Amino acid sequence: MPKRTLQGVVVSDKQAKTVVVRVDRRFTHPIYKKTIRRSKNYHAHDENNEFKPGDMVWIEESKPISKLKRWTVVRGEQKTA
C-alpha cells in the first residue's frame, strides 16, 4: 500500500529536527453546499533543519519517530523573499 503524501506550509521550526506543517483541505458542506476550508497541523521530521516558516513542503507517512511525529518531509520549496 502506498504511503500518503500531503502538501502544506511550515508554521513552526522551533524544535530540533522537527517542523510543524499546516495542511489545508477544502470540501463542500453536505447540507449547505458551501465550500469550507479546514486545516490541521502535522509534526514532521526535518533531518537537516533546512525549512523555515512560510516554506511549502510535501510530507509523507512514516513509522512513528516520536510521540507526535509520524510524518517525514520529502521535499520542499524555500519561500522567495
Number of C-alpha atoms within 10 A of each C-alpha: 3 5 8 10 13 18 18 22 23 24 18 16 18 12 11 11 14 21 29 23 29 20 19 14 12 10 11 11 11 8 6 7 9 10 10 10 11 9 12 11 15 21 23 25 23 21 13 9 14 12 24 17 16 16 17 19 20 20 24 17 17 15 9 11 12 9 7 10 18 17 25 23 23 15 13 17 12 13 12 6 3
